[in-house]
Amino acid sequence: SFTHVSVKVIPSRVFKGISEDIATILISESDSIEKIEVNAFEDLPNLTELLIRNTKHLVHIENGAFSNLPRLKFLSICNTGIRVFPDVTKVFSTQLNFILEVYDNLHVTTIPSNAFQGMNSEPLTLKLFRNGFVDIKTHAFNGTKVDQLFLNDNHNLGIMHNDVFKGASGPNRLDISSTALEFLPSYGLEPIQVLVAESSYSLKKLPPLDRFVHLVEARLTYPSHCCAFRNMRMKEPNSLLLLFENFTKQCDNPLRTYTNDTL
């Protein structure tokens, strides 16, 4: 654990020679750290958790800073001053149930294309909330298996490009609550089982409803959206979306949480 560290730079291969003894790294509460160099966290075969938190003067994490971490299960980069989404494409973790946390980074405005490719090949959870995101680029999740994707409370997030999920598997759960999104991408919605869009007042129009072929739970801002599911006439009588045809009573209900358990 490194708290109140006084150095300005975490250099390349800083853990060389003790790499096999390290399972957890916590860097926090530092007003001095400004930069993390390439390969700073490289070849740490037993590292399972890496947390960088409350380092508001950290403005630059070089590409390749996280490299070859096969046992890493939890990576957290929170409340920093970075301007660019951190490069996690060389992590090469092989662990199940991998979790990436990137939140409270108010100067990061974009999730780039292929942002997570190479991080982990198993289904993963992405907690990407309360950042400065304005947009998410095309193919951002390409090459990943996304189980849960949390984009909630990115208040300036207004654009998810139409091909943002191309090349990805999932997400199974998508949370876009309290964002400025006006539209969802029309491609890649089929895997979604849980859609959460509470306090998403700009999202006044949904994509074609037949894209949500596996949806079983929806928590939405506008009751009319759930009514739209009710009113849809499916060509395939066995479609899961027929579970929503009993929404008549809920359409005028202020409670906007709907699952097939309530039908």
Backbone torsions as a table, in degrees:
resi	resn	phi	psi	omega
1	SER	NA	130.8	-179.7
2	PHE	-123.5	101.2	178.9
3	THR	-115.1	146.6	180.0
4	HIS	54.7	39.8	179.6
5	VAL	-67.4	138.1	-175.3
6	SER	-96.6	-7.0	-179.1
7	VAL	-77.2	154.2	179.3
8	LYS	-91.6	-25.4	-174.8
9	VAL	-129.9	132.7	168.0
10	ILE	-94.3	110.9	-169.2
11	PRO	-81.1	169.7	176.7
12	SER	-60.6	140.4	173.7
13	ARG	52.8	39.1	-177.3
14	VAL	-65.3	-22.9	-177.6
15	PHE	-101.1	12.8	-179.9
16	LYS	-60.2	132.0	179.9
17	GLY	99.7	-22.6	177.5
18	ILE	-125.3	14.2	-170.8
19	SER	-60.9	-35.7	-175.7
20	GLU	-74.4	-14.0	-177.5
21	ASP	-92.5	-3.8	-170.8
22	ILE	-102.8	123.0	176.6
23	ALA	-109.3	-31.0	-178.5
24	THR	-136.9	136.6	173.6
25	ILE	-125.9	124.5	175.5
26	LEU	-123.1	119.8	175.1
27	ILE	-117.6	117.4	-174.0
28	SER	-153.7	165.6	173.0
29	GLU	53.3	43.5	179.0
30	SER	-114.0	129.1	175.1
31	ASP	-97.4	3.8	-174.3
32	SER	-106.6	-38.8	-173.8
33	ILE	-62.2	125.6	180.0
34	GLU	-116.8	-22.4	-171.8
35	LYS	-149.8	141.2	170.8
36	ILE	-118.1	122.5	-173.2
37	GLU	-82.6	163.8	176.0
38	VAL	-55.4	139.4	178.1
39	ASN	63.7	19.7	176.5
40	ALA	-60.9	-40.2	177.5
41	PHE	-114.2	81.0	-174.8
42	GLU	-124.5	139.4	173.4
43	ASP	52.6	55.7	174.3
44	LEU	-110.0	89.6	-166.1
45	PRO	-66.9	-22.0	-177.5
46	ASN	-111.7	7.1	-179.7
47	LEU	-71.4	123.1	179.2
48	THR	-110.3	-26.7	-178.8
49	GLU	-135.1	133.0	177.2
50	LEU	-135.1	116.7	-175.5
51	LEU	-124.7	127.1	175.3
52	ILE	-123.8	108.6	-170.7
53	ARG	-138.9	146.7	173.3
54	ASN	55.1	50.1	176.8
55	THR	-124.6	75.1	-168.7
56	LYS	-69.6	-17.1	177.7
57	HIS	-92.7	-1.7	175.0
58	LEU	-74.7	108.4	-175.6
59	VAL	-110.0	-13.4	-175.0
60	HIS	-142.7	120.4	169.4
61	ILE	-112.5	112.6	-175.5
62	GLU	-65.9	149.0	174.6
63	ASN	-57.6	135.2	-179.6
64	GLY	84.4	11.2	178.4
65	ALA	-64.4	-31.4	178.7
66	PHE	-108.4	109.9	-170.6
67	SER	-141.2	127.3	174.1
68	ASN	56.1	69.5	179.8
69	LEU	-122.1	76.2	-167.4
70	PRO	-65.2	-25.1	-177.9
71	ARG	-103.4	5.8	-178.8
72	LEU	-65.5	129.8	179.1
73	LYS	-117.3	-18.5	-174.8
74	PHE	-144.9	118.4	177.1
75	LEU	-123.7	122.5	-175.6
76	SER	-126.9	123.6	177.8
77	ILE	-128.9	100.6	-167.4
78	CYS	-136.9	141.1	174.5
79	ASN	56.8	57.2	176.9
80	THR	-118.3	-177.5	176.8
81	GLY	-108.2	16.3	-176.7
82	ILE	-62.2	148.8	-178.1
83	ARG	-103.9	-16.0	-174.9
84	VAL	-126.4	141.8	178.1
85	PHE	-57.8	131.0	-174.4
86	PRO	-64.8	142.9	178.3
87	ASP	-78.7	114.8	178.8
88	VAL	-117.5	14.5	-171.6
89	THR	-78.5	-6.1	179.5
90	LYS	-114.0	13.2	179.6
91	VAL	-64.1	-46.1	177.4
92	PHE	56.0	44.5	175.8
93	SER	-75.1	146.2	178.0
94	THR	-112.3	10.4	-171.5
95	GLN	-86.4	146.6	173.2
96	LEU	-74.2	154.8	173.9
97	ASN	58.3	39.7	178.2
98	PHE	-65.9	139.4	178.1
99	ILE	-124.4	127.0	171.4
100	LEU	-111.9	125.3	174.4
101	GLU	-111.8	122.1	170.7
102	VAL	-134.1	102.1	-178.3
103	TYR	-146.9	161.2	-178.4
104	ASP	58.8	35.3	173.1
105	ASN	-110.0	87.7	-165.0
106	LEU	-75.2	-12.3	-179.2
107	HIS	-97.4	-2.7	177.6
108	VAL	-87.8	115.2	-171.8
109	THR	-104.0	-13.5	-172.7
110	THR	-140.7	140.6	164.4
111	ILE	-98.5	116.6	-172.6
112	PRO	-79.6	171.5	174.3
113	SER	-62.1	145.1	176.3
114	ASN	56.2	34.2	-172.4
115	ALA	-65.8	-25.2	-172.6
116	PHE	-119.1	3.1	-177.6
117	GLN	-65.7	125.4	-178.8
118	GLY	95.6	-8.7	-179.7
119	MET	-72.0	-48.4	-176.9
120	ASN	-161.5	141.9	-176.9
121	SER	-99.3	1.8	-179.6
122	GLU	-104.9	165.9	176.8
123	PRO	-57.8	133.0	-172.3
124	LEU	-133.9	165.5	177.4
125	THR	-112.6	129.6	178.9
126	LEU	-115.4	114.1	177.8
127	LYS	-106.0	96.7	-171.0
128	LEU	-121.4	62.5	-172.2
129	PHE	-116.0	160.4	177.5
130	ARG	56.7	41.6	173.7
131	ASN	-105.3	-172.1	178.8
132	GLY	-96.9	20.4	-174.8
133	PHE	-54.1	134.3	171.4
134	VAL	-107.7	-38.8	178.7
135	ASP	-147.1	162.9	175.7
136	ILE	-123.1	122.1	-170.8
137	LYS	-74.0	163.6	177.5
138	THR	-59.1	142.8	179.5
139	HIS	59.0	26.7	-178.0
140	ALA	-58.1	-35.2	-175.4
141	PHE	-104.3	16.1	-179.4
142	ASN	-55.8	134.7	175.7
143	GLY	81.9	11.4	-178.8
144	THR	-121.2	158.7	171.9
145	LYS	-110.0	101.9	-174.0
146	VAL	-96.9	115.6	174.0
147	ASP	-82.7	-59.7	-178.2
148	GLN	-124.9	132.0	-179.8
149	LEU	-126.1	113.0	-179.5
150	PHE	-107.1	111.7	177.1
151	LEU	-116.0	13.9	-174.3
152	ASN	-65.9	151.3	175.4
153	ASP	66.3	20.2	165.5
154	ASN	-89.8	86.1	-165.6
155	HIS	-66.4	-21.6	-179.4
156	ASN	-98.7	1.6	-177.9
157	LEU	-72.5	108.9	-177.6
158	GLY	-114.3	-14.4	-174.1
159	ILE	-135.0	122.8	163.1
160	MET	-114.6	113.8	-176.1
161	HIS	-61.1	151.3	-170.5
162	ASN	-60.1	-30.1	-178.2
163	ASP	-101.3	24.0	-174.6
164	VAL	-60.9	-31.0	-178.7
165	PHE	-99.1	4.4	179.6
166	LYS	-65.1	134.5	-179.0
167	GLY	84.4	1.2	-179.4
168	ALA	-109.8	156.6	169.5
169	SER	-104.7	125.2	-174.4
170	GLY	96.1	-169.3	6.4
171	PRO	-81.9	155.7	173.5
172	ASN	-85.5	-31.8	175.7
173	ARG	-127.2	131.9	178.6
174	LEU	-129.6	123.9	178.1
175	ASP	-118.5	114.8	178.7
176	ILE	-121.6	27.3	-178.6
177	SER	-61.3	145.1	175.2
178	SER	55.9	45.5	171.6
179	THR	-117.2	176.3	178.4
180	ALA	-102.4	16.7	-178.7
181	LEU	-62.4	132.5	174.7
182	GLU	-98.8	-24.2	-178.5
183	PHE	-141.0	148.9	168.0
184	LEU	-94.2	153.4	174.2
185	PRO	-63.2	145.4	-179.0
186	SER	-86.7	-12.6	-179.8
187	TYR	-104.2	137.9	172.3
188	GLY	88.6	16.2	179.4
189	LEU	-89.0	-11.9	-173.8
190	GLU	-57.9	-38.1	-177.6
191	PRO	-73.5	-14.8	-171.3
192	ILE	-64.0	122.5	174.9
193	GLN	-100.7	-32.4	179.5
194	VAL	-127.2	123.2	177.4
195	LEU	-118.8	122.3	179.0
196	VAL	-118.9	119.3	-179.5
197	ALA	-141.6	57.0	180.0
198	GLU	-83.8	144.0	-178.0
199	SER	55.2	34.5	176.3
200	SER	-105.8	74.7	-168.8
201	TYR	-74.1	-18.7	177.9
202	SER	-81.1	-18.3	-178.0
203	LEU	-84.2	82.7	-175.8
204	LYS	-96.9	-10.9	-178.8
205	LYS	-134.1	131.2	177.8
206	LEU	-95.4	157.2	172.9
207	PRO	-63.9	172.2	175.4
208	PRO	-50.4	129.3	-170.2
209	LEU	-68.1	-20.6	179.4
210	ASP	-72.3	-3.8	174.7
211	ARG	-75.5	-21.9	-176.4
212	PHE	-91.7	63.4	-170.7
213	VAL	-74.4	-19.1	-178.9
214	HIS	-114.5	10.0	-176.5
215	LEU	-67.6	126.9	177.6
216	VAL	-123.3	-12.1	177.6
217	GLU	-146.0	135.1	177.7
218	ALA	-138.1	130.7	173.1
219	ARG	-121.1	105.1	-167.5
220	LEU	-120.5	164.3	-178.7
221	THR	-79.1	-43.6	-173.9
222	TYR	-107.0	123.4	176.8
223	PRO	-55.7	-28.3	-178.9
224	SER	-62.8	-27.1	178.1
225	HIS	-65.4	-41.1	178.3
226	CYS	-69.7	-33.2	175.8
227	CYS	-62.5	-33.2	179.6
228	ALA	-62.9	-38.1	175.3
229	PHE	-63.1	-40.7	-179.8
230	ARG	-61.5	-39.9	-172.5
231	ASN	-83.4	-10.3	-176.7
232	MET	-70.0	137.7	176.8
233	ARG	-104.5	112.8	-176.6
234	MET	-86.8	140.5	175.7
235	LYS	-72.9	-32.8	-179.5
236	GLU	-95.7	110.9	-173.7
237	PRO	-65.9	-19.1	-177.9
238	ASN	-95.6	6.6	-177.6
239	SER	-61.4	144.9	177.8
240	LEU	-61.5	-24.8	-177.8
241	LEU	-68.9	-14.1	174.4
242	LEU	-65.5	-15.5	175.7
243	LEU	-61.8	-19.9	-175.5
244	PHE	-93.0	2.2	-172.9
245	GLU	-74.1	-8.9	178.2
246	ASN	-97.8	24.8	-177.4
247	PHE	-78.2	4.0	-175.6
248	THR	-51.4	-46.6	-175.3
249	LYS	-71.3	-27.5	-176.4
250	GLN	-84.5	-14.1	-171.6
251	CYS	-58.4	-34.6	-179.7
252	ASP	-103.6	12.6	-177.5
253	ASN	-88.5	129.4	179.6
254	PRO	-66.4	-19.4	176.2
255	LEU	-76.2	121.8	-170.0
256	ARG	-112.0	25.8	175.7
257	THR	-103.9	121.5	-175.3
258	TYR	-130.9	129.1	172.2
259	THR	-135.4	166.4	179.0
260	ASN	-69.5	-10.4	175.3
261	ASP	-73.5	-21.6	-177.6
262	THR	-92.5	-2.0	-174.3
263	LEU	-92.5	NA	NA
